[in-house]
Amino acid sequence: GAVVSQHPSRVICKSGTSVKIECRSLDFQATTMFWYRQFPKQSLMLMATSNEGSKATYEQGVEKDKFLINHASLTLSTLTVTSAHPEDSSFYICSARARTVDGYTFGSGTRLTVV
Amino acid sequence: GEDVEQSLFLSVREGDSSVINCTYTDSSSTYLYWYKQEPGAGLQLLTYIFSNMDMKQDQRLTVLLNKKDKHLSLRIADTQTGDSAIYFCAGVGRDDKIIFGKGTRLHILP
């Protein structure tokens, strides 16, 4: 089935630095990828929808200048958390839309800790 | 927009059946999904049901859909310790985005 590879799985960074998270669709082309954030013991909150070759669409309340999304190819989307602060510490998960009936495939997530 | 509600916790004895319930508001979703999330991991698609079906069975999993009441349930037969996880009910909103419930944490008692 469709596989989405997400890296890194864990990252610890200093406050003020930037972190890049990659999401790759391994055996299919993903024209649309979704980025979610999950706080402890909570559901997934959609942050943005990225479409290959165009600007991402951000959900209300998500700072586009802080969470930079690039979807330059049909198999790769990246999320960069810029000038990270401790409140950005969270679990980030990407999802890609595959052209199958069970169409949404999720990455394994990235645990970001900002110290 | 779409809203998906589910209870937050469920405790079940090992070997018993678990039933996780979900209600939703938007009936336009062609498919409804159940995802499983183990600690520190991403989401794993467990099963899905097409919106014109009432029931789907897949080994130990049974999904029931009541479209009139907008109610979806997941039954896990013979619950095992490996079933301990968070289970998310999800539908697809009119803008093609997945909408998740808050997740039900399934705890298995020995």
gemmi code that builds the backbone of each chain (N, CA, C; Angstrom):
import gemmi

chains = {
    "A": [
        ("GLY", (0.812, -1.199, 0.000), (0.000, 0.000, 0.000), (0.850, 1.255, 0.000)),
        ("ALA", (0.185, 2.385, -0.016), (0.896, 3.662, -0.041), (1.667, 3.881, 1.258)),
        ("VAL", (2.882, 4.367, 1.135), (3.736, 4.596, 2.307), (4.224, 6.036, 2.292)),
        ("VAL", (4.156, 6.645, 3.465), (4.691, 7.989, 3.638), (5.806, 7.921, 4.671)),
        ("SER", (6.969, 8.414, 4.284), (8.130, 8.401, 5.172), (8.342, 9.795, 5.747)),
        ("GLN", (8.422, 9.894, 7.048), (8.583, 11.199, 7.699), (9.862, 11.181, 8.534)),
        ("HIS", (10.654, 12.242, 8.378), (11.921, 12.352, 9.111), (12.159, 13.790, 9.566)),
        ("PRO", (12.804, 13.984, 10.698), (13.243, 12.951, 11.642), (12.080, 12.496, 12.516)),
        ("SER", (12.276, 11.433, 13.250), (11.214, 10.975, 14.147), (11.248, 11.764, 15.464)),
        ("ARG", (12.449, 12.179, 15.834), (12.575, 12.992, 17.052), (13.629, 14.059, 16.795)),
        ("VAL", (13.398, 15.240, 17.323), (14.401, 16.290, 17.222), (14.296, 17.187, 18.441)),
        ("ILE", (15.471, 17.509, 18.969), (15.555, 18.459, 20.081), (16.364, 19.637, 19.576)),
        ("CYS", (15.839, 20.823, 19.735), (16.570, 21.995, 19.243), (16.524, 23.102, 20.292)),
        ("LYS", (17.453, 24.026, 20.127), (17.505, 25.165, 21.038), (16.507, 26.223, 20.608)),
        ("SER", (16.016, 26.942, 21.566), (15.076, 28.014, 21.290), (15.712, 29.024, 20.344)),
        ("GLY", (14.979, 29.429, 19.323), (15.483, 30.402, 18.371), (16.022, 29.799, 17.085)),
        ("THR", (16.236, 28.505, 17.088), (16.728, 27.848, 15.868), (15.547, 27.356, 15.033)),
        ("SER", (15.859, 26.922, 13.810), (14.822, 26.422, 12.903), (14.977, 24.926, 12.706)),
        ("VAL", (13.887, 24.279, 12.504), (13.883, 22.823, 12.328), (13.088, 22.476, 11.076)),
        ("LYS", (13.637, 21.559, 10.269), (12.940, 21.137, 9.054), (12.492, 19.692, 9.199)),
        ("ILE", (11.259, 19.468, 8.863), (10.689, 18.115, 8.896), (10.320, 17.742, 7.470)),
        ("GLU", (10.729, 16.534, 7.069), (10.460, 16.086, 5.696), (9.418, 14.990, 5.662)),
        ("CYS", (8.657, 15.019, 4.602), (7.629, 14.005, 4.414), (7.695, 13.563, 2.953)),
        ("ARG", (7.941, 12.276, 2.729), (8.060, 11.760, 1.368), (7.050, 10.654, 1.109)),
        ("SER", (6.426, 10.729, -0.040), (5.584, 9.617, -0.472), (6.490, 8.675, -1.261)),
        ("LEU", (6.540, 7.416, -0.829), (7.558, 6.518, -1.368), (7.159, 5.814, -2.659)),
        ("ASP", (5.930, 5.478, -2.813), (5.558, 4.684, -3.982), (4.328, 5.241, -4.693)),
        ("PHE", (4.104, 6.516, -4.480), (2.996, 7.150, -5.182), (3.262, 8.653, -5.241)),
        ("GLN", (2.542, 9.305, -6.105), (2.686, 10.752, -6.225), (1.595, 11.432, -5.412)),
        ("ALA", (2.018, 12.321, -4.580), (1.076, 12.997, -3.690), (0.928, 14.449, -4.126)),
        ("THR", (-0.161, 14.745, -4.789), (-0.363, 16.130, -5.205), (-0.753, 16.997, -4.010)),
        ("THR", (-1.296, 16.376, -3.000), (-1.711, 17.112, -1.811), (-1.154, 16.449, -0.561)),
        ("MET", (-0.557, 17.246, 0.294), (-0.103, 16.749, 1.593), (-0.678, 17.639, 2.685)),
        ("PHE", (-0.933, 17.029, 3.815), (-1.502, 17.740, 4.944), (-0.509, 17.691, 6.107)),
        ("TRP", (-0.452, 18.752, 6.848), (0.397, 18.802, 8.043), (-0.474, 19.016, 9.272)),
        ("TYR", (-0.249, 18.143, 10.267), (-1.014, 18.190, 11.500), (-0.086, 18.406, 12.684)),
        ("ARG", (-0.699, 18.920, 13.731), (0.007, 19.073, 14.996), (-0.850, 18.396, 16.052)),
        ("GLN", (-0.190, 17.693, 16.944), (-0.924, 16.989, 17.985), (-0.310, 17.292, 19.339)),
        ("PHE", (-1.099, 17.884, 20.223), (-0.665, 18.119, 21.588), (-0.933, 16.856, 22.399)),
        ("PRO", (-0.220, 16.701, 23.520), (-0.394, 15.481, 24.320), (-1.851, 15.201, 24.657)),
        ("LYS", (-2.260, 13.990, 24.432), (-3.604, 13.509, 24.768), (-4.686, 14.301, 24.050)),
        ("GLN", (-4.364, 14.837, 22.901), (-5.369, 15.557, 22.134), (-5.421, 15.030, 20.712)),
        ("SER", (-6.411, 15.504, 19.994), (-6.581, 15.050, 18.627), (-5.609, 15.771, 17.701)),
        ("LEU", (-5.670, 15.426, 16.443), (-4.811, 16.070, 15.459), (-5.453, 17.367, 15.002)),
        ("MET", (-4.657, 18.398, 14.958), (-5.133, 19.689, 14.482), (-4.497, 19.962, 13.122)),
        ("LEU", (-5.321, 20.140, 12.121), (-4.794, 20.429, 10.795), (-4.161, 21.815, 10.790)),
        ("MET", (-2.912, 21.869, 10.344), (-2.212, 23.153, 10.278), (-2.326, 23.758, 8.891)),
        ("ALA", (-2.068, 22.934, 7.888), (-2.038, 23.461, 6.526), (-2.163, 22.338, 5.522)),
        ("THR", (-2.577, 22.743, 4.344), (-2.668, 21.828, 3.205), (-1.690, 22.306, 2.156)),
        ("SER", (-0.817, 21.420, 1.723), (0.162, 21.844, 0.723), (-0.107, 21.138, -0.590)),
        ("ASN", (-0.123, 21.920, -1.638), (-0.331, 21.392, -2.982), (0.940, 21.577, -3.787)),
        ("GLU", (1.322, 20.548, -4.499), (2.558, 20.580, -5.262), (2.586, 21.761, -6.220)),
        ("GLY", (3.652, 22.542, -6.121), (3.847, 23.641, -7.053), (3.104, 24.917, -6.720)),
        ("SER", (2.384, 24.927, -5.614), (1.690, 26.167, -5.256), (1.835, 26.427, -3.764)),
        ("LYS", (1.362, 27.592, -3.363), (1.498, 27.967, -1.951), (0.567, 27.134, -1.087)),
        ("ALA", (1.023, 26.888, 0.123), (0.200, 26.110, 1.055), (-0.977, 26.946, 1.547)),
        ("THR", (-2.028, 26.252, 1.905), (-3.195, 26.895, 2.493), (-3.182, 26.621, 3.981)),
        ("TYR", (-3.137, 27.669, 4.769), (-3.024, 27.517, 6.213), (-4.391, 27.625, 6.882)),
        ("GLU", (-4.548, 26.868, 7.949), (-5.777, 26.958, 8.724), (-5.742, 28.223, 9.587)),
        ("GLN", (-6.914, 28.628, 9.978), (-7.023, 29.834, 10.788), (-6.226, 29.690, 12.075)),
        ("GLY", (-5.462, 30.728, 12.382), (-4.689, 30.721, 13.614), (-3.291, 30.148, 13.472)),
        ("VAL", (-2.949, 29.611, 12.322), (-1.608, 29.059, 12.104), (-0.762, 30.105, 11.393)),
        ("GLU", (0.382, 30.423, 11.993), (1.237, 31.476, 11.443), (2.026, 30.949, 10.246)),
        ("LYS", (1.761, 31.473, 9.080), (2.435, 30.981, 7.888), (3.914, 31.347, 7.856)),
        ("ASP", (4.273, 32.435, 8.528), (5.687, 32.824, 8.545), (6.492, 31.998, 9.538)),
        ("LYS", (5.799, 31.367, 10.450), (6.490, 30.560, 11.443), (6.583, 29.101, 10.968)),
        ("PHE", (5.563, 28.641, 10.327), (5.526, 27.260, 9.844), (5.562, 27.300, 8.310)),
        ("LEU", (6.781, 27.222, 7.793), (6.975, 27.323, 6.348), (6.812, 25.958, 5.699)),
        ("ILE", (5.969, 25.913, 4.704), (5.723, 24.650, 4.020), (6.138, 24.769, 2.569)),
        ("ASN", (6.899, 23.779, 2.134), (7.347, 23.711, 0.751), (6.951, 22.369, 0.170)),
        ("HIS", (6.341, 22.415, -1.000), (5.915, 21.173, -1.657), (6.382, 21.254, -3.101)),
        ("ALA", (7.709, 21.131, -3.254), (8.327, 21.395, -4.553), (8.189, 20.251, -5.540)),
        ("SER", (7.926, 19.050, -5.048), (7.790, 17.920, -5.964), (6.597, 17.074, -5.559)),
        ("LEU", (6.247, 16.141, -6.402), (5.084, 15.296, -6.131), (5.329, 14.272, -5.040)),
        ("THR", (6.575, 14.164, -4.586), (6.872, 13.166, -3.563), (7.466, 13.754, -2.293)),
        ("LEU", (7.620, 15.059, -2.230), (8.271, 15.640, -1.049), (7.592, 16.924, -0.615)),
        ("SER", (7.272, 16.980, 0.668), (6.800, 18.209, 1.284), (7.602, 18.410, 2.564)),
        ("THR", (7.951, 19.657, 2.847), (8.708, 19.940, 4.068), (7.990, 20.985, 4.891)),
        ("LEU", (8.129, 20.835, 6.198), (7.615, 21.814, 7.152), (8.811, 22.332, 7.931)),
        ("THR", (9.021, 23.632, 7.899), (10.108, 24.237, 8.655), (9.511, 25.085, 9.764)),
        ("VAL", (9.877, 24.744, 10.980), (9.463, 25.548, 12.130), (10.560, 26.571, 12.348)),
        ("THR", (10.256, 27.819, 12.094), (11.286, 28.850, 12.167), (11.313, 29.483, 13.556)),
        ("SER", (12.518, 29.841, 13.990), (12.695, 30.485, 15.296), (11.836, 29.776, 16.356)),
        ("ALA", (12.125, 28.503, 16.510), (11.290, 27.673, 17.392), (11.364, 28.122, 18.849)),
        ("HIS", (10.264, 28.009, 19.526), (10.171, 28.323, 20.948), (9.589, 27.118, 21.679)),
        ("PRO", (9.755, 27.061, 22.978), (9.257, 25.891, 23.720), (7.783, 25.578, 23.473)),
        ("GLU", (6.974, 26.604, 23.224), (5.557, 26.339, 22.985), (5.293, 25.661, 21.643)),
        ("ASP", (6.324, 25.601, 20.788), (6.196, 24.879, 19.517), (6.458, 23.380, 19.692)),
        ("SER", (6.898, 23.017, 20.884), (7.135, 21.591, 21.160), (5.820, 20.839, 20.983)),
        ("SER", (5.882, 19.809, 20.164), (4.641, 19.097, 19.843), (4.984, 17.883, 18.987)),
        ("PHE", (3.960, 17.157, 18.612), (4.106, 16.026, 17.704), (3.519, 16.466, 16.367)),
        ("TYR", (4.328, 16.426, 15.325), (3.893, 16.881, 14.010), (3.756, 15.663, 13.090)),
        ("ILE", (2.643, 15.594, 12.397), (2.388, 14.441, 11.521), (1.977, 14.946, 10.147)),
        ("CYS", (2.532, 14.311, 9.119), (2.123, 14.651, 7.769), (1.217, 13.548, 7.222)),
        ("SER", (0.474, 13.916, 6.214), (-0.400, 12.947, 5.568), (-0.433, 13.264, 4.086)),
        ("ALA", (-0.451, 12.231, 3.294), (-0.516, 12.434, 1.854), (-1.752, 11.758, 1.309)),
        ("ARG", (-2.304, 12.359, 0.288), (-3.504, 11.819, -0.343), (-3.089, 10.944, -1.504)),
        ("ALA", (-3.414, 9.683, -1.401), (-3.127, 8.746, -2.483), (-4.409, 8.464, -3.243)),
        ("ARG", (-4.288, 8.067, -4.456), (-5.482, 7.834, -5.275), (-6.020, 6.430, -5.063)),
        ("THR", (-6.246, 6.098, -3.819), (-6.844, 4.804, -3.487), (-8.032, 5.068, -2.578)),
        ("VAL", (-8.848, 4.047, -2.380), (-10.057, 4.250, -1.599), (-9.738, 4.620, -0.154)),
        ("ASP", (-8.669, 4.046, 0.361), (-8.254, 4.414, 1.722), (-7.213, 5.496, 1.616)),
        ("GLY", (-7.625, 6.604, 1.031), (-6.681, 7.525, 0.410), (-5.735, 8.326, 1.260)),
        ("TYR", (-5.895, 8.375, 2.570), (-5.039, 9.240, 3.371), (-4.023, 8.389, 4.123)),
        ("THR", (-2.760, 8.583, 3.793), (-1.689, 7.822, 4.438), (-0.874, 8.765, 5.297)),
        ("PHE", (-0.554, 8.318, 6.504), (0.117, 9.184, 7.459), (1.570, 8.788, 7.650)),
        ("GLY", (2.384, 9.816, 7.881), (3.748, 9.560, 8.291), (3.772, 9.105, 9.739)),
        ("SER", (4.938, 8.718, 10.202), (5.057, 8.189, 11.565), (5.212, 9.288, 12.605)),
        ("GLY", (5.282, 10.531, 12.157), (5.295, 11.633, 13.108), (6.692, 12.070, 13.512)),
        ("THR", (6.794, 13.321, 13.940), (8.047, 13.900, 14.433), (7.786, 14.538, 15.785)),
        ("ARG", (8.513, 14.082, 16.778), (8.396, 14.670, 18.113), (9.411, 15.802, 18.215)),
        ("LEU", (8.941, 17.026, 18.254), (9.813, 18.197, 18.364), (9.822, 18.691, 19.803)),
        ("THR", (11.024, 18.817, 20.345), (11.192, 19.388, 21.683), (12.108, 20.588, 21.571)),
        ("VAL", (11.616, 21.733, 21.979), (12.415, 22.957, 21.930), (12.829, 23.307, 23.356)),
        ("VAL", (14.133, 23.418, 23.566), (14.635, 23.676, 24.928), (15.256, 25.074, 25.039)),
    ],
    "B": [
        ("GLY", (-19.026, 23.381, 9.674), (-18.193, 22.326, 9.126), (-18.405, 21.011, 9.843)),
        ("GLU", (-17.676, 20.034, 9.416), (-17.798, 18.688, 10.003), (-17.332, 18.698, 11.451)),
        ("ASP", (-18.051, 17.989, 12.279), (-17.666, 17.828, 13.672), (-17.794, 16.348, 13.991)),
        ("VAL", (-16.771, 15.812, 14.653), (-16.742, 14.394, 14.979), (-16.532, 14.267, 16.481)),
        ("GLU", (-17.424, 13.535, 17.136), (-17.360, 13.394, 18.585), (-17.185, 11.926, 18.970)),
        ("GLN", (-16.365, 11.697, 19.966), (-16.215, 10.347, 20.495), (-15.833, 10.429, 21.961)),
        ("SER", (-16.146, 9.383, 22.703), (-15.802, 9.361, 24.117), (-14.289, 9.241, 24.261)),
        ("LEU", (-13.763, 9.743, 25.367), (-12.310, 9.875, 25.508), (-11.629, 8.624, 26.051)),
        ("PHE", (-12.346, 7.846, 26.851), (-11.702, 6.695, 27.489), (-12.607, 5.475, 27.433)),
        ("LEU", (-11.953, 4.316, 27.379), (-12.668, 3.055, 27.458), (-11.738, 2.026, 28.094)),
        ("SER", (-12.237, 1.343, 29.123), (-11.464, 0.269, 29.753), (-12.179, -1.042, 29.512)),
        ("VAL", (-11.433, -2.037, 29.079), (-12.012, -3.336, 28.735), (-11.087, -4.435, 29.247)),
        ("ARG", (-11.690, -5.508, 29.718), (-10.874, -6.642, 30.162), (-10.382, -7.433, 28.956)),
        ("GLU", (-9.176, -7.918, 29.082), (-8.576, -8.733, 28.025), (-9.499, -9.906, 27.701)),
        ("GLY", (-9.742, -10.099, 26.417), (-10.619, -11.178, 25.973), (-12.050, -10.739, 25.712)),
        ("ASP", (-12.448, -9.612, 26.316), (-13.797, -9.084, 26.074), (-13.816, -8.315, 24.761)),
        ("SER", (-15.012, -7.876, 24.369), (-15.136, -7.036, 23.183), (-15.085, -5.562, 23.588)),
        ("SER", (-14.466, -4.769, 22.732), (-14.427, -3.313, 22.931), (-15.345, -2.691, 21.897)),
        ("VAL", (-16.115, -1.708, 22.325), (-16.954, -0.978, 21.376), (-16.671, 0.512, 21.535)),
        ("ILE", (-16.177, 1.110, 20.489), (-15.854, 2.536, 20.496), (-16.863, 3.240, 19.606)),
        ("ASN", (-17.483, 4.272, 20.145), (-18.553, 4.959, 19.434), (-18.127, 6.346, 18.951)),
        ("CYS", (-18.796, 6.785, 17.909), (-18.461, 8.065, 17.284), (-19.732, 8.645, 16.662)),
        ("THR", (-19.899, 9.936, 16.781), (-20.988, 10.602, 16.069), (-20.400, 11.712, 15.210)),
        ("TYR", (-21.069, 12.016, 14.119), (-20.555, 13.029, 13.202), (-21.712, 13.885, 12.719)),
        ("THR", (-21.366, 15.039, 12.154), (-22.428, 15.959, 11.755), (-22.628, 16.025, 10.247)),
        ("ASP", (-21.549, 15.896, 9.494), (-21.630, 16.075, 8.040), (-21.784, 14.705, 7.379)),
        ("SER", (-22.882, 14.507, 6.703), (-23.125, 13.195, 6.108), (-22.611, 13.090, 4.672)),
        ("SER", (-21.825, 14.082, 4.250), (-21.373, 14.052, 2.855), (-20.131, 13.207, 2.652)),
        ("SER", (-19.505, 12.774, 3.741), (-18.270, 12.004, 3.625), (-18.543, 10.659, 2.958)),
        ("THR", (-17.837, 10.374, 1.871), (-18.053, 9.130, 1.149), (-17.578, 7.927, 1.961)),
        ("TYR", (-16.500, 8.137, 2.676), (-15.955, 7.086, 3.534), (-15.814, 7.618, 4.950)),
        ("LEU", (-15.924, 6.700, 5.898), (-15.645, 7.021, 7.292), (-14.548, 6.064, 7.753)),
        ("TYR", (-13.639, 6.584, 8.539), (-12.418, 5.848, 8.850), (-12.246, 5.625, 10.349)),
        ("TRP", (-11.515, 4.567, 10.643), (-11.016, 4.351, 12.000), (-9.498, 4.222, 11.923)),
        ("TYR", (-8.820, 5.071, 12.705), (-7.363, 5.041, 12.774), (-6.940, 4.643, 14.176)),
        ("LYS", (-5.775, 3.998, 14.237), (-5.196, 3.589, 15.526), (-3.868, 4.309, 15.705)),
        ("GLN", (-3.653, 4.842, 16.894), (-2.370, 5.495, 17.184), (-1.782, 4.892, 18.445)),
        ("GLU", (-0.642, 4.252, 18.301), (0.077, 3.738, 19.457), (0.973, 4.841, 20.002)),
        ("PRO", (1.405, 4.747, 21.254), (2.195, 5.833, 21.869), (3.394, 6.237, 21.022)),
        ("GLY", (3.522, 7.529, 20.781), (4.672, 8.059, 20.055), (4.719, 7.724, 18.579)),
        ("ALA", (3.641, 7.216, 18.047), (3.645, 6.797, 16.640), (2.636, 7.594, 15.831)),
        ("GLY", (2.721, 7.430, 14.522), (1.754, 8.071, 13.638), (0.453, 7.314, 13.633)),
        ("LEU", (-0.367, 7.622, 12.668), (-1.675, 6.990, 12.590), (-1.658, 5.826, 11.616)),
        ("GLN", (-2.315, 4.754, 12.032), (-2.416, 3.573, 11.194), (-3.882, 3.380, 10.831)),
        ("LEU", (-4.164, 3.324, 9.538), (-5.540, 3.073, 9.126), (-5.936, 1.660, 9.522)),
        ("LEU", (-6.986, 1.554, 10.329), (-7.470, 0.246, 10.760), (-8.458, -0.311, 9.765)),
        ("THR", (-9.441, 0.504, 9.487), (-10.500, 0.083, 8.591), (-11.297, 1.312, 8.153)),
        ("TYR", (-12.115, 1.123, 7.160), (-12.968, 2.201, 6.697), (-14.279, 1.580, 6.236)),
        ("ILE", (-15.290, 2.420, 6.115), (-16.566, 1.925, 5.621), (-17.114, 2.912, 4.609)),
        ("PHE", (-17.625, 2.404, 3.542), (-18.251, 3.229, 2.519), (-19.582, 3.713, 3.066)),
        ("SER", (-19.945, 4.935, 2.759), (-21.106, 5.563, 3.397), (-22.440, 4.895, 3.063)),
        ("ASN", (-22.487, 4.078, 2.028), (-23.761, 3.412, 1.722), (-23.835, 1.999, 2.306)),
        ("MET", (-22.871, 1.682, 3.173), (-22.877, 0.373, 3.838), (-23.360, 0.540, 5.274)),
        ("ASP", (-23.926, -0.533, 5.834), (-24.339, -0.526, 7.231), (-23.302, -1.191, 8.124)),
        ("MET", (-22.594, -2.147, 7.554), (-21.687, -2.919, 8.372), (-20.508, -3.396, 7.524)),
        ("LYS", (-19.372, -3.488, 8.180), (-18.208, -4.070, 7.529), (-17.444, -4.865, 8.569)),
        ("GLN", (-17.090, -6.092, 8.215), (-16.345, -6.924, 9.149), (-14.998, -7.275, 8.547)),
        ("ASP", (-13.971, -7.178, 9.378), (-12.619, -7.477, 8.925), (-11.910, -8.147, 10.086)),
        ("GLN", (-11.903, -9.463, 10.082), (-11.307, -10.276, 11.148), (-11.920, -9.886, 12.494)),
        ("ARG", (-11.148, -9.363, 13.425), (-11.700, -9.040, 14.745), (-12.441, -7.711, 14.775)),
        ("LEU", (-12.392, -6.974, 13.678), (-12.988, -5.645, 13.649), (-14.343, -5.660, 12.957)),
        ("THR", (-15.316, -5.001, 13.588), (-16.630, -4.824, 12.963), (-16.988, -3.350, 13.046)),
        ("VAL", (-17.298, -2.768, 11.909), (-17.725, -1.382, 11.866), (-19.212, -1.345, 11.569)),
        ("LEU", (-19.935, -0.571, 12.367), (-21.366, -0.384, 12.133), (-21.613, 1.087, 11.836)),
        ("LEU", (-22.410, 1.346, 10.827), (-22.738, 2.718, 10.449), (-24.247, 2.895, 10.432)),
        ("ASN", (-24.713, 3.865, 11.195), (-26.131, 4.231, 11.204), (-26.209, 5.643, 10.629)),
        ("LYS", (-26.516, 5.735, 9.362), (-26.504, 7.034, 8.692), (-27.604, 7.941, 9.201)),
        ("LYS", (-28.708, 7.346, 9.555), (-29.841, 8.164, 10.022), (-29.448, 8.915, 11.301)),
        ("ASP", (-28.793, 8.201, 12.212), (-28.384, 8.815, 13.471), (-26.978, 9.405, 13.393)),
        ("LYS", (-26.302, 9.249, 12.258), (-24.928, 9.719, 12.084), (-24.040, 9.154, 13.184)),
        ("HIS", (-24.119, 7.859, 13.318), (-23.393, 7.173, 14.370), (-22.544, 6.066, 13.767)),
        ("LEU", (-21.309, 6.023, 14.184), (-20.344, 5.029, 13.706), (-19.751, 4.315, 14.917)),
        ("SER", (-19.576, 3.030, 14.813), (-18.945, 2.319, 15.932), (-17.910, 1.327, 15.411)),
        ("LEU", (-16.946, 1.061, 16.281), (-15.902, 0.070, 15.987), (-15.922, -0.948, 17.102)),
        ("ARG", (-16.130, -2.200, 16.736), (-16.103, -3.278, 17.725), (-14.844, -4.108, 17.495)),
        ("ILE", (-14.094, -4.306, 18.570), (-12.909, -5.153, 18.515), (-13.215, -6.390, 19.334)),
        ("ALA", (-13.285, -7.537, 18.685), (-13.568, -8.777, 19.386), (-12.299, -9.322, 20.026)),
        ("ASP", (-12.483, -10.036, 21.165), (-11.346, -10.691, 21.822), (-10.185, -9.706, 22.006)),
        ("THR", (-10.449, -8.625, 22.709), (-9.469, -7.548, 22.862), (-8.184, -8.069, 23.501)),
        ("GLN", (-7.061, -7.677, 22.894), (-5.750, -8.111, 23.373), (-4.964, -6.904, 23.900)),
        ("THR", (-3.890, -7.173, 24.632), (-3.089, -6.081, 25.170), (-2.515, -5.215, 24.052)),
        ("GLY", (-2.260, -5.804, 22.901), (-1.733, -5.050, 21.776), (-2.739, -4.092, 21.160)),
        ("ASP", (-3.988, -4.196, 21.588), (-5.014, -3.274, 21.097), (-5.024, -1.969, 21.883)),
        ("SER", (-4.241, -1.915, 22.944), (-4.176, -0.701, 23.748), (-3.595, 0.430, 22.915)),
        ("ALA", (-4.372, 1.475, 22.716), (-3.975, 2.578, 21.832), (-5.059, 3.652, 21.889)),
        ("ILE", (-4.858, 4.682, 21.087), (-5.907, 5.686, 20.899), (-6.544, 5.419, 19.541)),
        ("TYR", (-7.850, 5.434, 19.503), (-8.585, 5.165, 18.268), (-9.303, 6.437, 17.833)),
        ("PHE", (-9.044, 6.825, 16.596), (-9.655, 8.034, 16.053), (-10.679, 7.671, 14.987)),
        ("CYS", (-11.827, 8.262, 15.143), (-12.862, 8.200, 14.120), (-12.625, 9.403, 13.212)),
        ("ALA", (-12.832, 9.254, 11.910), (-12.584, 10.380, 11.007), (-13.508, 10.345, 9.811)),
        ("GLY", (-13.843, 11.528, 9.362), (-14.610, 11.662, 8.133), (-13.931, 12.699, 7.266)),
        ("VAL", (-14.413, 12.864, 6.079), (-13.837, 13.844, 5.160), (-14.843, 14.962, 4.972)),
        ("GLY", (-14.407, 16.186, 5.246), (-15.292, 17.330, 5.107), (-15.492, 17.714, 3.657)),
        ("ARG", (-16.356, 18.683, 3.434), (-16.689, 19.105, 2.075), (-15.480, 19.669, 1.329)),
        ("ASP", (-14.467, 20.129, 2.089), (-13.268, 20.675, 1.450), (-12.184, 19.613, 1.325)),
        ("ASP", (-12.569, 18.368, 1.402), (-11.658, 17.239, 1.168), (-10.612, 17.072, 2.256)),
        ("LYS", (-10.853, 17.633, 3.420), (-9.903, 17.492, 4.518), (-10.452, 16.493, 5.523)),
        ("ILE", (-9.542, 15.687, 6.045), (-9.961, 14.723, 7.072), (-10.245, 15.464, 8.375)),
        ("ILE", (-11.352, 15.121, 8.990), (-11.710, 15.696, 10.283), (-11.689, 14.559, 11.299)),
        ("PHE", (-10.903, 14.720, 12.341), (-10.762, 13.673, 13.351), (-11.593, 13.973, 14.591)),
        ("GLY", (-12.046, 12.907, 15.222), (-12.567, 13.041, 16.572), (-11.388, 13.235, 17.512)),
        ("LYS", (-11.680, 13.424, 18.781), (-10.617, 13.661, 19.758), (-9.879, 12.390, 20.145)),
        ("GLY", (-10.388, 11.264, 19.741), (-9.710, 9.996, 20.026), (-10.219, 9.347, 21.306)),
        ("THR", (-10.333, 8.040, 21.266), (-10.728, 7.251, 22.430), (-9.531, 6.424, 22.876)),
        ("ARG", (-9.132, 6.627, 24.113), (-7.994, 5.868, 24.646), (-8.520, 4.544, 25.187)),
        ("LEU", (-8.091, 3.466, 24.579), (-8.524, 2.129, 24.994), (-7.498, 1.534, 25.943)),
        ("HIS", (-7.979, 1.214, 27.138), (-7.105, 0.644, 28.158), (-7.537, -0.800, 28.409)),
        ("ILE", (-6.597, -1.708, 28.382), (-6.901, -3.122, 28.546), (-6.578, -3.552, 29.972)),
        ("LEU", (-7.567, -4.111, 30.629), (-7.387, -4.606, 31.992), (-7.022, -6.099, 31.946)),
        ("PRO", (-6.108, -6.528, 32.809), (-5.683, -7.940, 32.781), (-6.788, -8.878, 33.242)),
    ],
}
model = gemmi.Model(1)
for chain_id, residues in chains.items():
    chain = gemmi.Chain(chain_id)
    for i, (resn, *xyz) in enumerate(residues, 1):
        res = gemmi.Residue()
        res.name, res.seqid = resn, gemmi.SeqId(i, " ")
        for name, pos in zip(("N", "CA", "C"), xyz):
            atom = gemmi.Atom()
            atom.name, atom.element = name, gemmi.Element(name[0])
            atom.pos, atom.b_iso = gemmi.Position(*pos), 0.0
            res.add_atom(atom)
        chain.add_residue(res)
    model.add_chain(chain)
structure = gemmi.Structure()
structure.add_model(model)
structure.setup_entities()
